[in-house]
Amino acid sequence: MKRASDREREFTEFVTARRAALVRTAALLVSGDAARAEDVVQTALTNLYLAWSRVRPETVDAYARRCVVNAATDEHRSLFRRREQVRAVLPETATDPPTGDDQTMLALLATLPPSQRAAVVLRYVEGLTVAETADALRCSEGNVKSQSARGLQRLRELFPPLLNPHVLEGNRHA
């Protein structure tokens, strides 16, 4: 059995190595809001830390992604989030401001319902397989395929000149 200090060191190393990628995924899931993405990742990392001793090393990336997806979904559903949006000062961001391409991608993704957005982000932006995406979303592989297909179709219908049918599909893994 590992000592607590070893587990904490491993967790710290994981966060140092993977936090930026988790924030990027979270930002795509919450339509580019950097402050919300940071909150989502902080919640996900808290949940991951609480489960760290039970997470197998070979599944830690998948578990962390699932934590981010769950935190983004929970944050989206939060009553407080829907009621309170007042900000006296703009939050500091830990990420670079979006480029023109990033803004276009965020605008495209913002047109999708949350379930389609999550499937498209995980499959085509993050490059996960159907099985990995289904695991992260806690749904069937068939649901991932249908949500991804519907999401891509909707993007093609809304933005035909901006989205070549092969752009996102070229990033997909089998």
C-alpha positions as CSV (number, residue, x, y, z in Angstrom):
1,M,0.0,0.0,0.0
2,K,1.3,3.4,-0.9
3,R,2.0,6.1,1.7
4,A,-0.1,9.2,1.7
5,S,2.9,11.3,0.6
6,D,3.5,9.1,-2.4
7,R,-0.1,9.4,-3.5
8,E,-0.1,13.2,-3.1
9,R,3.2,13.4,-5.1
10,E,1.6,11.3,-7.9
11,F,-1.5,13.4,-7.9
12,T,0.5,16.6,-8.0
13,E,2.6,15.3,-10.9
14,F,-0.6,14.3,-12.7
15,V,-2.2,17.7,-12.3
16,T,1.0,19.4,-13.4
17,A,1.1,17.4,-16.5
18,R,-2.6,17.2,-17.5
19,R,-4.3,20.4,-16.1
20,A,-3.9,22.5,-19.2
21,A,-5.5,19.8,-21.4
22,L,-8.4,19.4,-18.9
23,V,-9.0,23.2,-18.9
24,R,-9.0,23.1,-22.7
25,T,-11.6,20.3,-22.8
26,A,-13.7,22.1,-20.1
27,A,-13.6,25.4,-22.0
28,L,-14.9,23.6,-25.1
29,L,-17.7,22.0,-23.0
30,V,-18.7,25.3,-21.5
31,S,-18.7,27.3,-24.8
32,G,-15.3,29.0,-24.2
33,D,-16.0,30.7,-20.9
34,A,-12.5,30.5,-19.3
35,A,-13.7,31.3,-15.8
36,R,-16.3,28.5,-15.9
37,A,-13.8,26.1,-17.4
38,E,-11.4,26.8,-14.5
39,D,-14.3,26.2,-12.0
40,V,-15.2,23.0,-13.8
41,V,-11.6,21.7,-13.7
42,Q,-11.2,22.7,-10.1
43,T,-14.3,20.7,-9.1
44,A,-13.2,17.8,-11.3
45,L,-9.7,17.8,-9.7
46,T,-11.2,17.9,-6.2
47,N,-13.3,14.9,-7.0
48,L,-10.4,13.2,-8.6
49,Y,-8.2,13.8,-5.5
50,L,-10.9,12.3,-3.3
51,A,-10.9,9.2,-5.4
52,W,-7.2,9.1,-6.2
53,S,-6.3,6.1,-4.0
54,R,-8.9,4.0,-5.9
55,V,-8.1,5.1,-9.4
56,R,-6.0,2.7,-11.4
57,P,-2.9,4.3,-13.0
58,E,-3.9,3.0,-16.5
59,T,-7.4,4.6,-16.3
60,V,-6.5,7.9,-14.6
61,D,-6.8,10.0,-17.8
62,A,-10.2,8.5,-18.6
63,Y,-11.3,9.0,-15.0
64,A,-10.2,12.7,-15.1
65,R,-12.0,13.3,-18.3
66,R,-15.2,11.8,-16.8
67,C,-14.8,14.1,-13.8
68,V,-14.5,17.1,-16.1
69,V,-17.6,16.1,-18.2
70,N,-19.6,15.4,-15.0
71,A,-18.5,18.7,-13.4
72,A,-19.4,20.6,-16.6
73,T,-22.8,18.9,-16.8
74,D,-23.5,19.6,-13.1
75,E,-22.4,23.2,-13.4
76,H,-24.7,23.7,-16.3
77,R,-27.6,22.3,-14.4
78,S,-26.9,24.3,-11.2
79,L,-29.7,26.6,-10.0
80,F,-27.2,29.1,-8.7
81,R,-25.5,29.3,-12.1
82,R,-28.8,30.1,-13.7
83,R,-29.8,32.7,-11.1
84,E,-26.5,34.5,-10.5
85,Q,-24.4,35.9,-13.2
86,V,-23.4,39.3,-11.8
87,R,-19.7,40.0,-11.8
88,A,-18.2,43.3,-10.5
89,V,-14.8,42.6,-11.9
90,L,-13.8,40.4,-14.8
91,P,-12.0,37.3,-13.6
92,E,-8.4,36.8,-14.3
93,T,-7.8,34.0,-16.8
94,A,-5.1,31.4,-16.7
95,T,-5.4,30.7,-20.4
96,D,-4.5,32.7,-23.5
97,P,-7.3,34.7,-25.1
98,P,-8.9,32.8,-27.9
99,T,-7.6,33.2,-31.4
100,G,-9.8,33.8,-34.4
101,D,-9.9,30.0,-35.1
102,D,-10.7,29.3,-31.4
103,Q,-13.5,31.9,-31.5
104,T,-15.0,30.3,-34.6
105,M,-14.8,26.8,-33.1
106,L,-16.4,28.1,-29.8
107,A,-19.2,29.8,-31.8
108,L,-19.8,26.6,-33.7
109,L,-19.9,24.5,-30.6
110,A,-22.1,26.9,-28.8
111,T,-24.9,26.2,-31.3
112,L,-25.1,22.6,-30.2
113,P,-27.1,21.2,-27.3
114,P,-24.8,20.1,-24.4
115,S,-25.0,16.4,-25.1
116,Q,-24.0,16.9,-28.8
117,R,-21.4,19.4,-27.9
118,A,-19.8,17.0,-25.4
119,A,-19.8,14.1,-27.9
120,V,-18.3,16.3,-30.7
121,V,-15.6,17.8,-28.4
122,L,-14.5,14.4,-27.0
123,R,-14.6,12.6,-30.3
124,Y,-13.3,15.1,-32.8
125,V,-11.5,17.8,-30.9
126,E,-9.9,15.6,-28.2
127,G,-9.6,12.6,-30.5
128,L,-11.1,9.9,-28.2
129,T,-12.5,6.7,-29.6
130,V,-16.2,5.9,-29.5
131,A,-15.6,3.6,-26.5
132,E,-13.6,6.2,-24.6
133,T,-16.2,8.9,-25.3
134,A,-19.0,6.6,-24.2
135,D,-17.1,5.9,-21.0
136,A,-16.5,9.6,-20.3
137,L,-20.2,10.5,-21.0
138,R,-21.5,7.3,-19.2
139,C,-23.7,6.4,-22.2
140,S,-23.7,3.7,-24.8
141,E,-21.5,3.7,-27.8
142,G,-24.5,4.0,-30.0
143,N,-25.5,7.1,-28.2
144,V,-22.1,8.6,-28.8
145,K,-22.3,7.8,-32.5
146,S,-25.8,9.3,-32.9
147,Q,-25.0,12.4,-30.8
148,S,-21.7,12.9,-32.8
149,A,-23.5,12.5,-36.1
150,R,-26.3,14.8,-35.2
151,G,-23.9,17.4,-33.9
152,L,-21.8,17.3,-37.1
153,Q,-24.9,17.4,-39.3
154,R,-26.2,20.4,-37.4
155,L,-22.9,22.2,-37.7
156,R,-22.8,21.5,-41.5
157,E,-26.4,22.8,-41.9
158,L,-25.8,26.0,-39.9
159,F,-22.3,26.8,-41.2
160,P,-21.7,25.1,-44.6
161,P,-19.0,27.4,-45.8
162,L,-17.1,27.2,-42.5
163,L,-17.2,23.5,-41.9
164,N,-15.8,21.1,-44.5
165,P,-17.3,17.6,-43.8
166,H,-13.8,16.1,-43.5
167,V,-12.3,18.7,-41.2
168,L,-13.4,17.1,-37.9
169,E,-13.7,13.6,-39.2
170,G,-10.0,13.7,-40.1
171,N,-9.1,13.9,-36.4
172,R,-11.1,10.9,-35.4
173,H,-9.6,7.7,-34.2
174,A,-11.5,4.4,-34.9
